[in-house]
């Protein structure tokens, strides 16, 4: 999956130039796996904001707490 994302971003680098990108994911233990750093390196003309990674089990077991976490994260980004 990661290679597919990098291909997309590399193919569309010109269209993403000057844009703000906000990575987020659910995961099974890997977090963002450095994707935010790699994305920033691959698209140096774009801004990569602080991303969010949530464990899938947390989404299943604590949906209300995760909803609040996402809301707080988005508010912190100005949304």
Phi and psi in radians as a Rosetta constraint file:
Dihedral C 1 N 2 CA 2 C 2 CIRCULARHARMONIC -1.047 0.35
Dihedral N 2 CA 2 C 2 N 3 CIRCULARHARMONIC -0.732 0.35
Dihedral C 2 N 3 CA 3 C 3 CIRCULARHARMONIC -1.092 0.35
Dihedral N 3 CA 3 C 3 N 4 CIRCULARHARMONIC -0.647 0.35
Dihedral C 3 N 4 CA 4 C 4 CIRCULARHARMONIC -1.085 0.35
Dihedral N 4 CA 4 C 4 N 5 CIRCULARHARMONIC -0.745 0.35
Dihedral C 4 N 5 CA 5 C 5 CIRCULARHARMONIC -1.135 0.35
Dihedral N 5 CA 5 C 5 N 6 CIRCULARHARMONIC -0.774 0.35
Dihedral C 5 N 6 CA 6 C 6 CIRCULARHARMONIC -1.081 0.35
Dihedral N 6 CA 6 C 6 N 7 CIRCULARHARMONIC -0.701 0.35
Dihedral C 6 N 7 CA 7 C 7 CIRCULARHARMONIC -1.058 0.35
Dihedral N 7 CA 7 C 7 N 8 CIRCULARHARMONIC -0.778 0.35
Dihedral C 7 N 8 CA 8 C 8 CIRCULARHARMONIC -1.037 0.35
Dihedral N 8 CA 8 C 8 N 9 CIRCULARHARMONIC -0.865 0.35
Dihedral C 8 N 9 CA 9 C 9 CIRCULARHARMONIC -1.157 0.35
Dihedral N 9 CA 9 C 9 N 10 CIRCULARHARMONIC -0.697 0.35
Dihedral C 9 N 10 CA 10 C 10 CIRCULARHARMONIC -1.150 0.35
Dihedral N 10 CA 10 C 10 N 11 CIRCULARHARMONIC -0.717 0.35
Dihedral C 10 N 11 CA 11 C 11 CIRCULARHARMONIC -1.148 0.35
Dihedral N 11 CA 11 C 11 N 12 CIRCULARHARMONIC -0.572 0.35
Dihedral C 11 N 12 CA 12 C 12 CIRCULARHARMONIC -1.884 0.35
Dihedral N 12 CA 12 C 12 N 13 CIRCULARHARMONIC 0.374 0.35
Dihedral C 12 N 13 CA 13 C 13 CIRCULARHARMONIC -0.998 0.35
Dihedral N 13 CA 13 C 13 N 14 CIRCULARHARMONIC -0.717 0.35
Dihedral C 13 N 14 CA 14 C 14 CIRCULARHARMONIC -1.112 0.35
Dihedral N 14 CA 14 C 14 N 15 CIRCULARHARMONIC -0.750 0.35
Dihedral C 14 N 15 CA 15 C 15 CIRCULARHARMONIC -1.191 0.35
Dihedral N 15 CA 15 C 15 N 16 CIRCULARHARMONIC -0.461 0.35
Dihedral C 15 N 16 CA 16 C 16 CIRCULARHARMONIC -1.601 0.35
Dihedral N 16 CA 16 C 16 N 17 CIRCULARHARMONIC -0.108 0.35
Dihedral C 16 N 17 CA 17 C 17 CIRCULARHARMONIC -1.014 0.35
Dihedral N 17 CA 17 C 17 N 18 CIRCULARHARMONIC 2.275 0.35
Dihedral C 17 N 18 CA 18 C 18 CIRCULARHARMONIC 1.426 0.35
Dihedral N 18 CA 18 C 18 N 19 CIRCULARHARMONIC -0.044 0.35
Dihedral C 18 N 19 CA 19 C 19 CIRCULARHARMONIC -1.549 0.35
Dihedral N 19 CA 19 C 19 N 20 CIRCULARHARMONIC 2.788 0.35
Dihedral C 19 N 20 CA 20 C 20 CIRCULARHARMONIC -1.756 0.35
Dihedral N 20 CA 20 C 20 N 21 CIRCULARHARMONIC 2.182 0.35
Dihedral C 20 N 21 CA 21 C 21 CIRCULARHARMONIC -1.908 0.35
Dihedral N 21 CA 21 C 21 N 22 CIRCULARHARMONIC 2.396 0.35
Dihedral C 21 N 22 CA 22 C 22 CIRCULARHARMONIC -2.209 0.35
Dihedral N 22 CA 22 C 22 N 23 CIRCULARHARMONIC 1.710 0.35
Dihedral C 22 N 23 CA 23 C 23 CIRCULARHARMONIC -1.304 0.35
Dihedral N 23 CA 23 C 23 N 24 CIRCULARHARMONIC 2.481 0.35
Dihedral C 23 N 24 CA 24 C 24 CIRCULARHARMONIC -2.659 0.35
Dihedral N 24 CA 24 C 24 N 25 CIRCULARHARMONIC 2.688 0.35
Dihedral C 24 N 25 CA 25 C 25 CIRCULARHARMONIC -2.859 0.35
Dihedral N 25 CA 25 C 25 N 26 CIRCULARHARMONIC 2.830 0.35
Dihedral C 25 N 26 CA 26 C 26 CIRCULARHARMONIC -1.814 0.35
Dihedral N 26 CA 26 C 26 N 27 CIRCULARHARMONIC 2.751 0.35
Dihedral C 26 N 27 CA 27 C 27 CIRCULARHARMONIC -2.691 0.35
Dihedral N 27 CA 27 C 27 N 28 CIRCULARHARMONIC 3.004 0.35
Dihedral C 27 N 28 CA 28 C 28 CIRCULARHARMONIC -1.968 0.35
Dihedral N 28 CA 28 C 28 N 29 CIRCULARHARMONIC 0.435 0.35
Dihedral C 28 N 29 CA 29 C 29 CIRCULARHARMONIC 2.319 0.35
Dihedral N 29 CA 29 C 29 N 30 CIRCULARHARMONIC -0.105 0.35
Dihedral C 29 N 30 CA 30 C 30 CIRCULARHARMONIC -1.700 0.35
Dihedral N 30 CA 30 C 30 N 31 CIRCULARHARMONIC -0.129 0.35
Dihedral C 30 N 31 CA 31 C 31 CIRCULARHARMONIC 1.036 0.35
Dihedral N 31 CA 31 C 31 N 32 CIRCULARHARMONIC -2.507 0.35
Dihedral C 31 N 32 CA 32 C 32 CIRCULARHARMONIC -1.439 0.35
Dihedral N 32 CA 32 C 32 N 33 CIRCULARHARMONIC -0.142 0.35
Dihedral C 32 N 33 CA 33 C 33 CIRCULARHARMONIC 0.920 0.35
Dihedral N 33 CA 33 C 33 N 34 CIRCULARHARMONIC 0.579 0.35
Dihedral C 33 N 34 CA 34 C 34 CIRCULARHARMONIC 1.327 0.35
Dihedral N 34 CA 34 C 34 N 35 CIRCULARHARMONIC 0.148 0.35
Dihedral C 34 N 35 CA 35 C 35 CIRCULARHARMONIC -1.037 0.35
Dihedral N 35 CA 35 C 35 N 36 CIRCULARHARMONIC -0.689 0.35
Dihedral C 35 N 36 CA 36 C 36 CIRCULARHARMONIC -1.055 0.35
Dihedral N 36 CA 36 C 36 N 37 CIRCULARHARMONIC -0.743 0.35
Dihedral C 36 N 37 CA 37 C 37 CIRCULARHARMONIC -1.160 0.35
Dihedral N 37 CA 37 C 37 N 38 CIRCULARHARMONIC -0.788 0.35
Dihedral C 37 N 38 CA 38 C 38 CIRCULARHARMONIC -1.118 0.35
Dihedral N 38 CA 38 C 38 N 39 CIRCULARHARMONIC -0.681 0.35
Dihedral C 38 N 39 CA 39 C 39 CIRCULARHARMONIC -1.117 0.35
Dihedral N 39 CA 39 C 39 N 40 CIRCULARHARMONIC -0.762 0.35
Dihedral C 39 N 40 CA 40 C 40 CIRCULARHARMONIC -1.067 0.35
Dihedral N 40 CA 40 C 40 N 41 CIRCULARHARMONIC -0.710 0.35
Dihedral C 40 N 41 CA 41 C 41 CIRCULARHARMONIC -1.180 0.35
Dihedral N 41 CA 41 C 41 N 42 CIRCULARHARMONIC -0.683 0.35
Dihedral C 41 N 42 CA 42 C 42 CIRCULARHARMONIC -1.279 0.35
Dihedral N 42 CA 42 C 42 N 43 CIRCULARHARMONIC -0.540 0.35
Dihedral C 42 N 43 CA 43 C 43 CIRCULARHARMONIC -2.140 0.35
Dihedral N 43 CA 43 C 43 N 44 CIRCULARHARMONIC 1.191 0.35
Dihedral C 43 N 44 CA 44 C 44 CIRCULARHARMONIC -1.142 0.35
Dihedral N 44 CA 44 C 44 N 45 CIRCULARHARMONIC -0.306 0.35
Dihedral C 44 N 45 CA 45 C 45 CIRCULARHARMONIC -1.577 0.35
Dihedral N 45 CA 45 C 45 N 46 CIRCULARHARMONIC 0.091 0.35
Dihedral C 45 N 46 CA 46 C 46 CIRCULARHARMONIC -2.005 0.35
Dihedral N 46 CA 46 C 46 N 47 CIRCULARHARMONIC 2.825 0.35
Dihedral C 46 N 47 CA 47 C 47 CIRCULARHARMONIC -1.787 0.35
Dihedral N 47 CA 47 C 47 N 48 CIRCULARHARMONIC 2.264 0.35
Dihedral C 47 N 48 CA 48 C 48 CIRCULARHARMONIC -1.886 0.35
Dihedral N 48 CA 48 C 48 N 49 CIRCULARHARMONIC 1.979 0.35
Dihedral C 48 N 49 CA 49 C 49 CIRCULARHARMONIC -1.385 0.35
Dihedral N 49 CA 49 C 49 N 50 CIRCULARHARMONIC 2.988 0.35
Dihedral C 49 N 50 CA 50 C 50 CIRCULARHARMONIC -1.099 0.35
Dihedral N 50 CA 50 C 50 N 51 CIRCULARHARMONIC 2.137 0.35
Dihedral C 50 N 51 CA 51 C 51 CIRCULARHARMONIC -1.495 0.35
Dihedral N 51 CA 51 C 51 N 52 CIRCULARHARMONIC 3.069 0.35
Dihedral C 51 N 52 CA 52 C 52 CIRCULARHARMONIC -2.390 0.35
Dihedral N 52 CA 52 C 52 N 53 CIRCULARHARMONIC 2.310 0.35
Dihedral C 52 N 53 CA 53 C 53 CIRCULARHARMONIC -2.236 0.35
Dihedral N 53 CA 53 C 53 N 54 CIRCULARHARMONIC 2.251 0.35
Dihedral C 53 N 54 CA 54 C 54 CIRCULARHARMONIC -2.167 0.35
Dihedral N 54 CA 54 C 54 N 55 CIRCULARHARMONIC 2.317 0.35
Dihedral C 54 N 55 CA 55 C 55 CIRCULARHARMONIC -1.135 0.35
Dihedral N 55 CA 55 C 55 N 56 CIRCULARHARMONIC 2.354 0.35
Dihedral C 55 N 56 CA 56 C 56 CIRCULARHARMONIC -0.992 0.35
Dihedral N 56 CA 56 C 56 N 57 CIRCULARHARMONIC -0.636 0.35
Dihedral C 56 N 57 CA 57 C 57 CIRCULARHARMONIC -1.147 0.35
Dihedral N 57 CA 57 C 57 N 58 CIRCULARHARMONIC -0.576 0.35
Dihedral C 57 N 58 CA 58 C 58 CIRCULARHARMONIC -1.148 0.35
Dihedral N 58 CA 58 C 58 N 59 CIRCULARHARMONIC -0.669 0.35
Dihedral C 58 N 59 CA 59 C 59 CIRCULARHARMONIC -1.099 0.35
Dihedral N 59 CA 59 C 59 N 60 CIRCULARHARMONIC -0.705 0.35
Dihedral C 59 N 60 CA 60 C 60 CIRCULARHARMONIC -1.249 0.35
Dihedral N 60 CA 60 C 60 N 61 CIRCULARHARMONIC -0.740 0.35
Dihedral C 60 N 61 CA 61 C 61 CIRCULARHARMONIC -1.557 0.35
Dihedral N 61 CA 61 C 61 N 62 CIRCULARHARMONIC -0.443 0.35
Dihedral C 61 N 62 CA 62 C 62 CIRCULARHARMONIC -2.422 0.35
Dihedral N 62 CA 62 C 62 N 63 CIRCULARHARMONIC 1.022 0.35
Dihedral C 62 N 63 CA 63 C 63 CIRCULARHARMONIC -1.036 0.35
Dihedral N 63 CA 63 C 63 N 64 CIRCULARHARMONIC -0.654 0.35
Dihedral C 63 N 64 CA 64 C 64 CIRCULARHARMONIC -1.154 0.35
Dihedral N 64 CA 64 C 64 N 65 CIRCULARHARMONIC -0.729 0.35
Dihedral C 64 N 65 CA 65 C 65 CIRCULARHARMONIC -1.148 0.35
Dihedral N 65 CA 65 C 65 N 66 CIRCULARHARMONIC -0.672 0.35
Dihedral C 65 N 66 CA 66 C 66 CIRCULARHARMONIC -1.212 0.35
Dihedral N 66 CA 66 C 66 N 67 CIRCULARHARMONIC -0.656 0.35
Dihedral C 66 N 67 CA 67 C 67 CIRCULARHARMONIC -1.046 0.35
Dihedral N 67 CA 67 C 67 N 68 CIRCULARHARMONIC -0.759 0.35
Dihedral C 67 N 68 CA 68 C 68 CIRCULARHARMONIC -1.116 0.35
Dihedral N 68 CA 68 C 68 N 69 CIRCULARHARMONIC -0.705 0.35
Dihedral C 68 N 69 CA 69 C 69 CIRCULARHARMONIC -1.074 0.35
Dihedral N 69 CA 69 C 69 N 70 CIRCULARHARMONIC -0.773 0.35
Dihedral C 69 N 70 CA 70 C 70 CIRCULARHARMONIC -1.137 0.35
Dihedral N 70 CA 70 C 70 N 71 CIRCULARHARMONIC -0.761 0.35
Dihedral C 70 N 71 CA 71 C 71 CIRCULARHARMONIC -1.037 0.35
Dihedral N 71 CA 71 C 71 N 72 CIRCULARHARMONIC -0.792 0.35
Dihedral C 71 N 72 CA 72 C 72 CIRCULARHARMONIC -1.096 0.35
Dihedral N 72 CA 72 C 72 N 73 CIRCULARHARMONIC -0.736 0.35
Dihedral C 72 N 73 CA 73 C 73 CIRCULARHARMONIC -1.070 0.35
Dihedral N 73 CA 73 C 73 N 74 CIRCULARHARMONIC -0.822 0.35
Dihedral C 73 N 74 CA 74 C 74 CIRCULARHARMONIC -1.116 0.35
Dihedral N 74 CA 74 C 74 N 75 CIRCULARHARMONIC -0.723 0.35
Dihedral C 74 N 75 CA 75 C 75 CIRCULARHARMONIC -1.091 0.35
Dihedral N 75 CA 75 C 75 N 76 CIRCULARHARMONIC -0.683 0.35
Dihedral C 75 N 76 CA 76 C 76 CIRCULARHARMONIC -1.106 0.35
Dihedral N 76 CA 76 C 76 N 77 CIRCULARHARMONIC -0.443 0.35
Dihedral C 76 N 77 CA 77 C 77 CIRCULARHARMONIC -1.544 0.35
Dihedral N 77 CA 77 C 77 N 78 CIRCULARHARMONIC -0.069 0.35
Dihedral C 77 N 78 CA 78 C 78 CIRCULARHARMONIC 1.660 0.35
Dihedral N 78 CA 78 C 78 N 79 CIRCULARHARMONIC 0.313 0.35
